[in-house]
Amino acid sequence: MARFGGNEFTSFFVPLVFQDRYFILEPANPTLITVVQNRQGQPVFEVLKNEPVSNDITEVTRTPPGIVTVSDRASGRFLYK
């Protein structure tokens, strides 16, 4: 079990760490994906359990089929999908 920013995660895997971002997978149907960035020691959520999260660092959008795209808010540069 782990807690990030008041959110509790149980039975999870962290298969990827990329640019201080932790990709958390929780077993469910469908699999729940959370992406949290460690920014100056504070958690900044970009995706929380498959849902985009608004924040000051990145622009997070979702297409109608459910694909989440994350870009750098300052430069507009694509980061990941």
Distance bins in CASP14 RR format, pairs under 12 A and 6 or more apart:
PFRMAT RR
TARGET T0000
AUTHOR 0000-0000-0000
RMODE 2
METHOD distances of the structure
MODEL  1
1 7 0 0 0 0 0 1 0 0 0 0 0
1 8 1 0 0 1 0 0 0 0 0 0 0
1 9 1 0 0 1 0 0 0 0 0 0 0
1 10 1 0 1 0 0 0 0 0 0 0 0
1 11 0 0 0 0 1 0 0 0 0 0 0
1 12 0 0 0 0 1 0 0 0 0 0 0
1 26 0 0 0 0 0 1 0 0 0 0 0
2 8 1 0 0 1 0 0 0 0 0 0 0
2 9 1 0 1 0 0 0 0 0 0 0 0
2 10 0 0 0 0 1 0 0 0 0 0 0
2 11 0 0 0 0 0 1 0 0 0 0 0
2 12 1 0 0 1 0 0 0 0 0 0 0
2 13 0 0 0 0 0 1 0 0 0 0 0
2 14 0 0 0 0 1 0 0 0 0 0 0
2 22 0 0 0 0 1 0 0 0 0 0 0
2 24 0 0 0 0 1 0 0 0 0 0 0
2 26 0 0 0 0 0 1 0 0 0 0 0
2 34 0 0 0 0 0 1 0 0 0 0 0
2 36 0 0 0 0 0 1 0 0 0 0 0
2 43 0 0 0 0 0 1 0 0 0 0 0
3 9 1 0 0 1 0 0 0 0 0 0 0
3 10 0 0 0 0 0 1 0 0 0 0 0
3 12 0 0 0 0 0 1 0 0 0 0 0
3 24 0 0 0 0 0 1 0 0 0 0 0
3 36 0 0 0 0 0 1 0 0 0 0 0
3 43 0 0 0 0 1 0 0 0 0 0 0
4 12 0 0 0 0 0 1 0 0 0 0 0
4 14 0 0 0 0 0 1 0 0 0 0 0
4 21 0 0 0 0 0 1 0 0 0 0 0
4 22 0 0 0 0 1 0 0 0 0 0 0
4 24 0 0 0 0 1 0 0 0 0 0 0
4 34 0 0 0 0 1 0 0 0 0 0 0
4 35 0 0 0 0 0 1 0 0 0 0 0
4 36 1 0 1 0 0 0 0 0 0 0 0
4 37 0 0 0 0 0 1 0 0 0 0 0
4 38 0 0 0 0 1 0 0 0 0 0 0
4 39 0 0 0 0 0 1 0 0 0 0 0
4 41 0 0 0 0 0 1 0 0 0 0 0
4 42 0 0 0 0 1 0 0 0 0 0 0
4 43 1 0 1 0 0 0 0 0 0 0 0
4 44 0 0 0 0 1 0 0 0 0 0 0
4 45 1 0 0 1 0 0 0 0 0 0 0
4 46 0 0 0 0 0 1 0 0 0 0 0
4 48 0 0 0 0 1 0 0 0 0 0 0
4 49 0 0 0 0 0 1 0 0 0 0 0
4 53 0 0 0 0 0 1 0 0 0 0 0
5 34 0 0 0 0 0 1 0 0 0 0 0
5 36 0 0 0 0 1 0 0 0 0 0 0
5 37 0 0 0 0 0 1 0 0 0 0 0
5 38 0 0 0 0 0 1 0 0 0 0 0
5 39 0 0 0 0 0 1 0 0 0 0 0
5 41 0 0 0 0 0 1 0 0 0 0 0
5 42 0 0 0 0 1 0 0 0 0 0 0
5 43 1 0 1 0 0 0 0 0 0 0 0
5 44 0 0 0 0 1 0 0 0 0 0 0
5 45 1 0 0 1 0 0 0 0 0 0 0
5 48 0 0 0 0 0 1 0 0 0 0 0
5 53 0 0 0 0 0 1 0 0 0 0 0
6 36 0 0 0 0 0 1 0 0 0 0 0
6 42 0 0 0 0 0 1 0 0 0 0 0
6 43 0 0 0 0 1 0 0 0 0 0 0
6 45 0 0 0 0 0 1 0 0 0 0 0
6 48 0 0 0 0 0 1 0 0 0 0 0
7 24 0 0 0 0 1 0 0 0 0 0 0
7 26 0 0 0 0 0 1 0 0 0 0 0
7 32 0 0 0 0 0 1 0 0 0 0 0
7 34 1 0 0 1 0 0 0 0 0 0 0
7 36 0 0 0 0 1 0 0 0 0 0 0
7 43 0 0 0 0 1 0 0 0 0 0 0
7 45 1 0 0 1 0 0 0 0 0 0 0
7 47 0 0 0 0 0 1 0 0 0 0 0
7 48 1 0 0 1 0 0 0 0 0 0 0
7 49 0 0 0 0 1 0 0 0 0 0 0
7 51 0 0 0 0 0 1 0 0 0 0 0
7 53 0 0 0 0 0 1 0 0 0 0 0
8 24 0 0 0 0 0 1 0 0 0 0 0
8 26 0 0 0 0 0 1 0 0 0 0 0
8 34 0 0 0 0 0 1 0 0 0 0 0
8 48 0 0 0 0 0 1 0 0 0 0 0
8 49 0 0 0 0 0 1 0 0 0 0 0
9 22 0 0 0 0 0 1 0 0 0 0 0
9 23 0 0 0 0 0 1 0 0 0 0 0
9 24 1 0 1 0 0 0 0 0 0 0 0
9 25 0 0 0 0 1 0 0 0 0 0 0
9 26 1 0 0 1 0 0 0 0 0 0 0
9 27 0 0 0 0 0 1 0 0 0 0 0
9 28 0 0 0 0 0 1 0 0 0 0 0
9 32 0 0 0 0 1 0 0 0 0 0 0
9 33 0 0 0 0 0 1 0 0 0 0 0
9 34 1 0 0 1 0 0 0 0 0 0 0
9 36 0 0 0 0 1 0 0 0 0 0 0
9 43 0 0 0 0 0 1 0 0 0 0 0
9 45 0 0 0 0 0 1 0 0 0 0 0
9 48 0 0 0 0 0 1 0 0 0 0 0
9 49 0 0 0 0 1 0 0 0 0 0 0
10 24 0 0 0 0 0 1 0 0 0 0 0
10 26 1 0 0 1 0 0 0 0 0 0 0
10 27 0 0 0 0 1 0 0 0 0 0 0
10 28 0 0 0 0 0 1 0 0 0 0 0
10 32 0 0 0 0 0 1 0 0 0 0 0
11 24 0 0 0 0 0 1 0 0 0 0 0
11 25 0 0 0 0 1 0 0 0 0 0 0
11 26 1 0 0 1 0 0 0 0 0 0 0
11 27 1 0 1 0 0 0 0 0 0 0 0
11 28 0 0 0 0 1 0 0 0 0 0 0
11 31 0 0 0 0 0 1 0 0 0 0 0
11 32 0 0 0 0 0 1 0 0 0 0 0
12 22 0 0 0 0 0 1 0 0 0 0 0
12 23 0 0 0 0 0 1 0 0 0 0 0
12 24 1 0 1 0 0 0 0 0 0 0 0
12 25 1 0 0 1 0 0 0 0 0 0 0
12 26 1 0 1 0 0 0 0 0 0 0 0
12 27 1 0 0 1 0 0 0 0 0 0 0
12 28 0 0 0 0 0 1 0 0 0 0 0
12 31 0 0 0 0 0 1 0 0 0 0 0
12 32 0 0 0 0 1 0 0 0 0 0 0
12 33 0 0 0 0 0 1 0 0 0 0 0
12 34 0 0 0 0 1 0 0 0 0 0 0
12 36 0 0 0 0 0 1 0 0 0 0 0
12 49 0 0 0 0 0 1 0 0 0 0 0
13 22 0 0 0 0 0 1 0 0 0 0 0
13 23 0 0 0 0 1 0 0 0 0 0 0
13 24 1 0 0 1 0 0 0 0 0 0 0
13 25 1 0 1 0 0 0 0 0 0 0 0
13 26 0 0 0 0 1 0 0 0 0 0 0
13 27 0 0 0 0 1 0 0 0 0 0 0
13 31 0 0 0 0 1 0 0 0 0 0 0
13 32 0 0 0 0 0 1 0 0 0 0 0
13 33 0 0 0 0 0 1 0 0 0 0 0
13 34 0 0 0 0 0 1 0 0 0 0 0
14 21 0 0 0 0 0 1 0 0 0 0 0
14 22 1 0 1 0 0 0 0 0 0 0 0
14 23 1 0 0 1 0 0 0 0 0 0 0
14 24 1 0 1 0 0 0 0 0 0 0 0
14 25 1 0 0 1 0 0 0 0 0 0 0
14 26 0 0 0 0 0 1 0 0 0 0 0
14 33 0 0 0 0 0 1 0 0 0 0 0
14 34 0 0 0 0 1 0 0 0 0 0 0
14 35 0 0 0 0 0 1 0 0 0 0 0
14 36 0 0 0 0 1 0 0 0 0 0 0
15 22 0 0 0 0 1 0 0 0 0 0 0
15 23 1 0 0 1 0 0 0 0 0 0 0
15 24 0 0 0 0 1 0 0 0 0 0 0
15 25 1 0 0 1 0 0 0 0 0 0 0
15 26 0 0 0 0 0 1 0 0 0 0 0
15 31 0 0 0 0 0 1 0 0 0 0 0
15 33 0 0 0 0 0 1 0 0 0 0 0
15 35 0 0 0 0 0 1 0 0 0 0 0
16 22 1 0 0 1 0 0 0 0 0 0 0
16 23 1 0 1 0 0 0 0 0 0 0 0
16 24 0 0 0 0 1 0 0 0 0 0 0
16 25 0 0 0 0 1 0 0 0 0 0 0
16 33 0 0 0 0 0 1 0 0 0 0 0
16 34 0 0 0 0 0 1 0 0 0 0 0
16 35 0 0 0 0 1 0 0 0 0 0 0
16 80 0 0 0 0 1 0 0 0 0 0 0
17 23 1 0 0 1 0 0 0 0 0 0 0
17 24 0 0 0 0 0 1 0 0 0 0 0
17 35 0 0 0 0 0 1 0 0 0 0 0
17 36 0 0 0 0 0 1 0 0 0 0 0
17 37 0 0 0 0 0 1 0 0 0 0 0
17 38 0 0 0 0 1 0 0 0 0 0 0
18 35 0 0 0 0 1 0 0 0 0 0 0
18 36 0 0 0 0 0 1 0 0 0 0 0
18 37 0 0 0 0 1 0 0 0 0 0 0
18 38 0 0 0 0 0 1 0 0 0 0 0
18 46 0 0 0 0 0 1 0 0 0 0 0
18 70 0 0 0 0 0 1 0 0 0 0 0
18 79 0 0 0 0 1 0 0 0 0 0 0
18 80 1 0 0 1 0 0 0 0 0 0 0
19 35 0 0 0 0 0 1 0 0 0 0 0
19 37 1 0 0 1 0 0 0 0 0 0 0
19 38 0 0 0 0 1 0 0 0 0 0 0
19 39 0 0 0 0 0 1 0 0 0 0 0
19 46 0 0 0 0 0 1 0 0 0 0 0
19 57 0 0 0 0 0 1 0 0 0 0 0
19 58 0 0 0 0 0 1 0 0 0 0 0
19 70 0 0 0 0 0 1 0 0 0 0 0
19 72 0 0 0 0 0 1 0 0 0 0 0
19 77 0 0 0 0 0 1 0 0 0 0 0
19 79 1 0 0 1 0 0 0 0 0 0 0
19 80 0 0 0 0 1 0 0 0 0 0 0
20 35 0 0 0 0 0 1 0 0 0 0 0
20 36 0 0 0 0 1 0 0 0 0 0 0
20 37 1 0 1 0 0 0 0 0 0 0 0
20 38 1 0 1 0 0 0 0 0 0 0 0
20 39 1 0 0 1 0 0 0 0 0 0 0
20 40 0 0 0 0 1 0 0 0 0 0 0
20 41 0 0 0 0 1 0 0 0 0 0 0
20 42 0 0 0 0 0 1 0 0 0 0 0
20 43 0 0 0 0 0 1 0 0 0 0 0
20 44 0 0 0 0 1 0 0 0 0 0 0
20 46 0 0 0 0 0 1 0 0 0 0 0
20 57 0 0 0 0 0 1 0 0 0 0 0
20 79 0 0 0 0 0 1 0 0 0 0 0
21 33 0 0 0 0 0 1 0 0 0 0 0
21 34 0 0 0 0 0 1 0 0 0 0 0
21 35 1 0 1 0 0 0 0 0 0 0 0
21 36 1 0 0 1 0 0 0 0 0 0 0
21 37 1 0 1 0 0 0 0 0 0 0 0
21 38 1 0 0 1 0 0 0 0 0 0 0
21 39 0 0 0 0 1 0 0 0 0 0 0
21 43 0 0 0 0 0 1 0 0 0 0 0
21 44 0 0 0 0 1 0 0 0 0 0 0
21 45 0 0 0 0 0 1 0 0 0 0 0
21 46 1 0 0 1 0 0 0 0 0 0 0
21 47 0 0 0 0 1 0 0 0 0 0 0
21 57 0 0 0 0 0 1 0 0 0 0 0
21 58 0 0 0 0 1 0 0 0 0 0 0
21 70 0 0 0 0 1 0 0 0 0 0 0
21 79 0 0 0 0 1 0 0 0 0 0 0
21 80 0 0 0 0 1 0 0 0 0 0 0
22 33 0 0 0 0 0 1 0 0 0 0 0
22 34 0 0 0 0 1 0 0 0 0 0 0
22 35 1 0 0 1 0 0 0 0 0 0 0
22 36 1 0 1 0 0 0 0 0 0 0 0
22 37 1 0 0 1 0 0 0 0 0 0 0
22 38 1 0 0 1 0 0 0 0 0 0 0
22 39 0 0 0 0 0 1 0 0 0 0 0
22 43 0 0 0 0 1 0 0 0 0 0 0
22 44 0 0 0 0 0 1 0 0 0 0 0
22 45 0 0 0 0 0 1 0 0 0 0 0
22 46 0 0 0 0 0 1 0 0 0 0 0
22 47 0 0 0 0 0 1 0 0 0 0 0
23 31 0 0 0 0 0 1 0 0 0 0 0
23 32 0 0 0 0 0 1 0 0 0 0 0
23 33 1 0 0 1 0 0 0 0 0 0 0
23 34 1 0 0 1 0 0 0 0 0 0 0
23 35 1 0 1 0 0 0 0 0 0 0 0
23 36 0 0 0 0 1 0 0 0 0 0 0
23 37 0 0 0 0 0 1 0 0 0 0 0
23 46 0 0 0 0 1 0 0 0 0 0 0
23 47 0 0 0 0 1 0 0 0 0 0 0
23 68 0 0 0 0 0 1 0 0 0 0 0
23 70 0 0 0 0 0 1 0 0 0 0 0
23 80 0 0 0 0 1 0 0 0 0 0 0
24 31 0 0 0 0 0 1 0 0 0 0 0
24 32 0 0 0 0 1 0 0 0 0 0 0
24 33 1 0 0 1 0 0 0 0 0 0 0
24 34 1 0 1 0 0 0 0 0 0 0 0
24 35 1 0 0 1 0 0 0 0 0 0 0
24 36 1 0 0 1 0 0 0 0 0 0 0
24 37 0 0 0 0 0 1 0 0 0 0 0
24 43 0 0 0 0 0 1 0 0 0 0 0
24 45 0 0 0 0 0 1 0 0 0 0 0
24 46 0 0 0 0 0 1 0 0 0 0 0
24 47 0 0 0 0 1 0 0 0 0 0 0
24 48 0 0 0 0 1 0 0 0 0 0 0
24 49 0 0 0 0 1 0 0 0 0 0 0
24 50 0 0 0 0 0 1 0 0 0 0 0
25 31 1 0 1 0 0 0 0 0 0 0 0
25 32 1 0 0 1 0 0 0 0 0 0 0
25 33 1 0 1 0 0 0 0 0 0 0 0
25 34 0 0 0 0 1 0 0 0 0 0 0
25 35 0 0 0 0 0 1 0 0 0 0 0
25 47 0 0 0 0 0 1 0 0 0 0 0
25 49 0 0 0 0 0 1 0 0 0 0 0
25 50 0 0 0 0 0 1 0 0 0 0 0
26 32 1 0 1 0 0 0 0 0 0 0 0
26 33 1 0 0 1 0 0 0 0 0 0 0
26 34 1 0 0 1 0 0 0 0 0 0 0
26 47 0 0 0 0 0 1 0 0 0 0 0
26 48 0 0 0 0 0 1 0 0 0 0 0
26 49 1 0 0 1 0 0 0 0 0 0 0
26 50 0 0 0 0 1 0 0 0 0 0 0
27 33 0 0 0 0 0 1 0 0 0 0 0
28 34 0 0 0 0 0 1 0 0 0 0 0
28 49 0 0 0 0 1 0 0 0 0 0 0
28 50 0 0 0 0 1 0 0 0 0 0 0
29 50 0 0 0 0 0 1 0 0 0 0 0
30 49 0 0 0 0 0 1 0 0 0 0 0
30 50 1 0 0 1 0 0 0 0 0 0 0
30 66 0 0 0 0 0 1 0 0 0 0 0
31 49 0 0 0 0 0 1 0 0 0 0 0
31 50 0 0 0 0 1 0 0 0 0 0 0
32 47 0 0 0 0 1 0 0 0 0 0 0
32 48 0 0 0 0 1 0 0 0 0 0 0
32 49 1 0 1 0 0 0 0 0 0 0 0
32 50 1 0 1 0 0 0 0 0 0 0 0
32 51 0 0 0 0 1 0 0 0 0 0 0
33 45 0 0 0 0 0 1 0 0 0 0 0
33 46 0 0 0 0 0 1 0 0 0 0 0
33 47 1 0 0 1 0 0 0 0 0 0 0
33 48 0 0 0 0 1 0 0 0 0 0 0
33 49 1 0 0 1 0 0 0 0 0 0 0
33 50 1 0 1 0 0 0 0 0 0 0 0
33 51 0 0 0 0 1 0 0 0 0 0 0
33 52 0 0 0 0 0 1 0 0 0 0 0
33 53 0 0 0 0 0 1 0 0 0 0 0
33 66 0 0 0 0 0 1 0 0 0 0 0
33 67 0 0 0 0 0 1 0 0 0 0 0
33 68 0 0 0 0 1 0 0 0 0 0 0
33 70 0 0 0 0 0 1 0 0 0 0 0
33 80 0 0 0 0 0 1 0 0 0 0 0
33 81 0 0 0 0 0 1 0 0 0 0 0
34 43 0 0 0 0 0 1 0 0 0 0 0
34 44 0 0 0 0 0 1 0 0 0 0 0
34 45 1 0 0 1 0 0 0 0 0 0 0
34 46 0 0 0 0 1 0 0 0 0 0 0
34 47 1 0 1 0 0 0 0 0 0 0 0
34 48 1 0 1 0 0 0 0 0 0 0 0
34 49 1 0 1 0 0 0 0 0 0 0 0
34 50 0 0 0 0 1 0 0 0 0 0 0
34 51 0 0 0 0 1 0 0 0 0 0 0
34 52 0 0 0 0 0 1 0 0 0 0 0
34 53 0 0 0 0 1 0 0 0 0 0 0
34 68 0 0 0 0 0 1 0 0 0 0 0
35 43 0 0 0 0 0 1 0 0 0 0 0
35 44 0 0 0 0 1 0 0 0 0 0 0
35 45 1 0 0 1 0 0 0 0 0 0 0
35 46 1 0 1 0 0 0 0 0 0 0 0
35 47 1 0 1 0 0 0 0 0 0 0 0
35 48 0 0 0 0 1 0 0 0 0 0 0
35 49 0 0 0 0 0 1 0 0 0 0 0
35 50 0 0 0 0 0 1 0 0 0 0 0
35 51 0 0 0 0 0 1 0 0 0 0 0
35 52 0 0 0 0 1 0 0 0 0 0 0
35 53 0 0 0 0 1 0 0 0 0 0 0
35 55 0 0 0 0 0 1 0 0 0 0 0
35 57 0 0 0 0 0 1 0 0 0 0 0
35 58 0 0 0 0 1 0 0 0 0 0 0
35 60 0 0 0 0 1 0 0 0 0 0 0
35 68 0 0 0 0 1 0 0 0 0 0 0
35 69 0 0 0 0 0 1 0 0 0 0 0
35 70 1 0 0 1 0 0 0 0 0 0 0
35 79 0 0 0 0 1 0 0 0 0 0 0
35 80 0 0 0 0 1 0 0 0 0 0 0
35 81 0 0 0 0 0 1 0 0 0 0 0
36 42 0 0 0 0 0 1 0 0 0 0 0
36 43 1 0 1 0 0 0 0 0 0 0 0
36 44 1 0 0 1 0 0 0 0 0 0 0
36 45 1 0 1 0 0 0 0 0 0 0 0
36 46 1 0 0 1 0 0 0 0 0 0 0
36 47 0 0 0 0 1 0 0 0 0 0 0
36 48 0 0 0 0 1 0 0 0 0 0 0
36 49 0 0 0 0 0 1 0 0 0 0 0
36 53 0 0 0 0 1 0 0 0 0 0 0
36 55 0 0 0 0 0 1 0 0 0 0 0
36 57 0 0 0 0 0 1 0 0 0 0 0
36 58 0 0 0 0 0 1 0 0 0 0 0
37 43 1 0 0 1 0 0 0 0 0 0 0
37 44 1 0 1 0 0 0 0 0 0 0 0
37 45 1 0 0 1 0 0 0 0 0 0 0
37 46 1 0 0 1 0 0 0 0 0 0 0
37 47 0 0 0 0 0 1 0 0 0 0 0
37 53 0 0 0 0 0 1 0 0 0 0 0
37 55 0 0 0 0 1 0 0 0 0 0 0
37 56 0 0 0 0 0 1 0 0 0 0 0
37 57 1 0 0 1 0 0 0 0 0 0 0
37 58 1 0 0 1 0 0 0 0 0 0 0
37 60 0 0 0 0 0 1 0 0 0 0 0
37 70 0 0 0 0 1 0 0 0 0 0 0
37 72 0 0 0 0 0 1 0 0 0 0 0
37 79 0 0 0 0 1 0 0 0 0 0 0
37 80 0 0 0 0 0 1 0 0 0 0 0
38 44 1 0 0 1 0 0 0 0 0 0 0
38 45 0 0 0 0 0 1 0 0 0 0 0
38 46 0 0 0 0 0 1 0 0 0 0 0
38 57 0 0 0 0 0 1 0 0 0 0 0
39 45 0 0 0 0 0 1 0 0 0 0 0
39 46 0 0 0 0 0 1 0 0 0 0 0
39 55 0 0 0 0 1 0 0 0 0 0 0
39 56 0 0 0 0 1 0 0 0 0 0 0
39 57 1 0 0 1 0 0 0 0 0 0 0
39 58 0 0 0 0 0 1 0 0 0 0 0
40 57 0 0 0 0 0 1 0 0 0 0 0
42 55 0 0 0 0 0 1 0 0 0 0 0
42 56 0 0 0 0 0 1 0 0 0 0 0
42 57 0 0 0 0 0 1 0 0 0 0 0
43 53 0 0 0 0 0 1 0 0 0 0 0
43 55 0 0 0 0 0 1 0 0 0 0 0
43 57 0 0 0 0 0 1 0 0 0 0 0
44 53 0 0 0 0 1 0 0 0 0 0 0
44 54 0 0 0 0 0 1 0 0 0 0 0
44 55 1 0 1 0 0 0 0 0 0 0 0
44 56 0 0 0 0 1 0 0 0 0 0 0
44 57 1 0 1 0 0 0 0 0 0 0 0
44 58 0 0 0 0 1 0 0 0 0 0 0
44 60 0 0 0 0 0 1 0 0 0 0 0
44 70 0 0 0 0 0 1 0 0 0 0 0
44 73 0 0 0 0 0 1 0 0 0 0 0
45 51 0 0 0 0 1 0 0 0 0 0 0
45 52 0 0 0 0 1 0 0 0 0 0 0
45 53 1 0 1 0 0 0 0 0 0 0 0
45 54 0 0 0 0 1 0 0 0 0 0 0
45 55 1 0 0 1 0 0 0 0 0 0 0
45 56 0 0 0 0 0 1 0 0 0 0 0
45 57 0 0 0 0 0 1 0 0 0 0 0
45 58 0 0 0 0 1 0 0 0 0 0 0
45 60 0 0 0 0 1 0 0 0 0 0 0
45 68 0 0 0 0 0 1 0 0 0 0 0
45 70 0 0 0 0 0 1 0 0 0 0 0
46 52 1 0 0 1 0 0 0 0 0 0 0
46 53 1 0 1 0 0 0 0 0 0 0 0
46 54 0 0 0 0 1 0 0 0 0 0 0
46 55 1 0 0 1 0 0 0 0 0 0 0
46 56 0 0 0 0 0 1 0 0 0 0 0
46 57 0 0 0 0 1 0 0 0 0 0 0
46 58 1 0 1 0 0 0 0 0 0 0 0
46 59 0 0 0 0 1 0 0 0 0 0 0
46 60 1 0 1 0 0 0 0 0 0 0 0
46 61 0 0 0 0 0 1 0 0 0 0 0
46 62 0 0 0 0 0 1 0 0 0 0 0
46 68 0 0 0 0 1 0 0 0 0 0 0
46 69 0 0 0 0 0 1 0 0 0 0 0
46 70 1 0 1 0 0 0 0 0 0 0 0
46 71 0 0 0 0 0 1 0 0 0 0 0
46 72 0 0 0 0 0 1 0 0 0 0 0
46 73 0 0 0 0 0 1 0 0 0 0 0
46 79 0 0 0 0 1 0 0 0 0 0 0
46 80 0 0 0 0 1 0 0 0 0 0 0
46 81 0 0 0 0 0 1 0 0 0 0 0
47 53 1 0 0 1 0 0 0 0 0 0 0
47 54 0 0 0 0 0 1 0 0 0 0 0
47 55 0 0 0 0 0 1 0 0 0 0 0
47 58 0 0 0 0 1 0 0 0 0 0 0
47 60 1 0 0 1 0 0 0 0 0 0 0
47 61 0 0 0 0 0 1 0 0 0 0 0
47 62 0 0 0 0 1 0 0 0 0 0 0
47 66 0 0 0 0 0 1 0 0 0 0 0
47 67 0 0 0 0 0 1 0 0 0 0 0
47 68 1 0 1 0 0 0 0 0 0 0 0
47 69 0 0 0 0 0 1 0 0 0 0 0
47 70 1 0 0 1 0 0 0 0 0 0 0
47 79 0 0 0 0 0 1 0 0 0 0 0
47 80 0 0 0 0 1 0 0 0 0 0 0
47 81 0 0 0 0 0 1 0 0 0 0 0
48 54 0 0 0 0 0 1 0 0 0 0 0
48 55 0 0 0 0 0 1 0 0 0 0 0
48 60 0 0 0 0 0 1 0 0 0 0 0
48 68 0 0 0 0 0 1 0 0 0 0 0
49 68 0 0 0 0 0 1 0 0 0 0 0
50 60 0 0 0 0 0 1 0 0 0 0 0
50 62 0 0 0 0 1 0 0 0 0 0 0
50 66 0 0 0 0 1 0 0 0 0 0 0
50 67 0 0 0 0 0 1 0 0 0 0 0
50 68 1 0 0 1 0 0 0 0 0 0 0
51 60 0 0 0 0 1 0 0 0 0 0 0
51 61 0 0 0 0 0 1 0 0 0 0 0
51 62 0 0 0 0 1 0 0 0 0 0 0
51 66 0 0 0 0 0 1 0 0 0 0 0
51 68 0 0 0 0 1 0 0 0 0 0 0
52 58 0 0 0 0 1 0 0 0 0 0 0
52 59 0 0 0 0 1 0 0 0 0 0 0
52 60 1 1 0 0 0 0 0 0 0 0 0
52 61 1 0 0 1 0 0 0 0 0 0 0
52 62 1 0 1 0 0 0 0 0 0 0 0
52 63 0 0 0 0 0 1 0 0 0 0 0
52 66 0 0 0 0 1 0 0 0 0 0 0
52 67 0 0 0 0 0 1 0 0 0 0 0
52 68 1 0 1 0 0 0 0 0 0 0 0
52 69 0 0 0 0 1 0 0 0 0 0 0
52 70 0 0 0 0 1 0 0 0 0 0 0
52 71 0 0 0 0 0 1 0 0 0 0 0
52 81 0 0 0 0 0 1 0 0 0 0 0
53 59 0 0 0 0 0 1 0 0 0 0 0
53 60 1 0 0 1 0 0 0 0 0 0 0
53 61 0 0 0 0 0 1 0 0 0 0 0
53 62 0 0 0 0 0 1 0 0 0 0 0
53 68 0 0 0 0 1 0 0 0 0 0 0
53 70 0 0 0 0 1 0 0 0 0 0 0
54 60 1 0 0 1 0 0 0 0 0 0 0
54 61 0 0 0 0 0 1 0 0 0 0 0
54 62 0 0 0 0 0 1 0 0 0 0 0
54 70 0 0 0 0 0 1 0 0 0 0 0
54 73 0 0 0 0 0 1 0 0 0 0 0
55 70 0 0 0 0 1 0 0 0 0 0 0
55 71 0 0 0 0 0 1 0 0 0 0 0
55 72 0 0 0 0 0 1 0 0 0 0 0
55 73 0 0 0 0 1 0 0 0 0 0 0
56 72 0 0 0 0 0 1 0 0 0 0 0
56 73 1 0 0 1 0 0 0 0 0 0 0
56 74 0 0 0 0 1 0 0 0 0 0 0
57 70 0 0 0 0 1 0 0 0 0 0 0
57 71 0 0 0 0 0 1 0 0 0 0 0
57 72 1 0 0 1 0 0 0 0 0 0 0
57 73 1 0 1 0 0 0 0 0 0 0 0
57 74 0 0 0 0 1 0 0 0 0 0 0
57 75 0 0 0 0 0 1 0 0 0 0 0
57 76 0 0 0 0 0 1 0 0 0 0 0
57 79 0 0 0 0 0 1 0 0 0 0 0
58 68 0 0 0 0 0 1 0 0 0 0 0
58 69 0 0 0 0 1 0 0 0 0 0 0
58 70 1 0 1 0 0 0 0 0 0 0 0
58 71 1 0 0 1 0 0 0 0 0 0 0
58 72 1 0 0 1 0 0 0 0 0 0 0
58 73 1 0 1 0 0 0 0 0 0 0 0
58 74 0 0 0 0 1 0 0 0 0 0 0
58 75 0 0 0 0 0 1 0 0 0 0 0
58 76 0 0 0 0 1 0 0 0 0 0 0
58 77 0 0 0 0 0 1 0 0 0 0 0
58 78 0 0 0 0 0 1 0 0 0 0 0
58 79 1 0 0 1 0 0 0 0 0 0 0
58 80 0 0 0 0 1 0 0 0 0 0 0
59 68 0 0 0 0 0 1 0 0 0 0 0
59 69 0 0 0 0 1 0 0 0 0 0 0
59 70 1 0 0 1 0 0 0 0 0 0 0
59 71 1 0 1 0 0 0 0 0 0 0 0
59 72 1 0 0 1 0 0 0 0 0 0 0
59 73 1 0 1 0 0 0 0 0 0 0 0
59 74 0 0 0 0 1 0 0 0 0 0 0
59 75 0 0 0 0 0 1 0 0 0 0 0
59 76 1 0 0 1 0 0 0 0 0 0 0
59 77 0 0 0 0 0 1 0 0 0 0 0
59 78 0 0 0 0 1 0 0 0 0 0 0
59 79 0 0 0 0 1 0 0 0 0 0 0
60 67 0 0 0 0 0 1 0 0 0 0 0
60 68 1 0 0 1 0 0 0 0 0 0 0
60 69 1 0 0 1 0 0 0 0 0 0 0
60 70 1 0 1 0 0 0 0 0 0 0 0
60 71 0 0 0 0 1 0 0 0 0 0 0
60 72 0 0 0 0 0 1 0 0 0 0 0
60 73 0 0 0 0 1 0 0 0 0 0 0
60 78 0 0 0 0 0 1 0 0 0 0 0
60 79 0 0 0 0 1 0 0 0 0 0 0
60 80 0 0 0 0 0 1 0 0 0 0 0
60 81 0 0 0 0 0 1 0 0 0 0 0
61 67 0 0 0 0 1 0 0 0 0 0 0
61 68 1 0 0 1 0 0 0 0 0 0 0
61 69 1 0 1 0 0 0 0 0 0 0 0
61 70 0 0 0 0 1 0 0 0 0 0 0
61 71 0 0 0 0 1 0 0 0 0 0 0
61 73 0 0 0 0 0 1 0 0 0 0 0
61 76 0 0 0 0 0 1 0 0 0 0 0
61 78 0 0 0 0 0 1 0 0 0 0 0
61 79 0 0 0 0 0 1 0 0 0 0 0
61 81 0 0 0 0 0 1 0 0 0 0 0
62 68 1 0 1 0 0 0 0 0 0 0 0
62 69 1 0 0 1 0 0 0 0 0 0 0
62 70 0 0 0 0 0 1 0 0 0 0 0
62 81 0 0 0 0 0 1 0 0 0 0 0
63 69 1 0 0 1 0 0 0 0 0 0 0
63 81 0 0 0 0 1 0 0 0 0 0 0
65 81 0 0 0 0 0 1 0 0 0 0 0
66 81 0 0 0 0 0 1 0 0 0 0 0
67 80 0 0 0 0 0 1 0 0 0 0 0
67 81 1 0 0 1 0 0 0 0 0 0 0
68 79 0 0 0 0 0 1 0 0 0 0 0
68 80 0 0 0 0 1 0 0 0 0 0 0
68 81 1 0 0 1 0 0 0 0 0 0 0
69 76 0 0 0 0 0 1 0 0 0 0 0
69 77 0 0 0 0 0 1 0 0 0 0 0
69 78 1 0 0 1 0 0 0 0 0 0 0
69 79 0 0 0 0 1 0 0 0 0 0 0
69 80 1 0 0 1 0 0 0 0 0 0 0
69 81 1 0 1 0 0 0 0 0 0 0 0
70 76 0 0 0 0 0 1 0 0 0 0 0
70 77 0 0 0 0 0 1 0 0 0 0 0
70 78 1 0 0 1 0 0 0 0 0 0 0
70 79 1 0 1 0 0 0 0 0 0 0 0
70 80 1 0 1 0 0 0 0 0 0 0 0
70 81 1 0 0 1 0 0 0 0 0 0 0
71 77 1 0 0 1 0 0 0 0 0 0 0
71 78 1 0 1 0 0 0 0 0 0 0 0
71 79 1 0 1 0 0 0 0 0 0 0 0
71 80 0 0 0 0 1 0 0 0 0 0 0
71 81 0 0 0 0 1 0 0 0 0 0 0
72 78 0 0 0 0 1 0 0 0 0 0 0
72 79 1 0 0 1 0 0 0 0 0 0 0
72 80 0 0 0 0 0 1 0 0 0 0 0
73 79 0 0 0 0 0 1 0 0 0 0 0
END
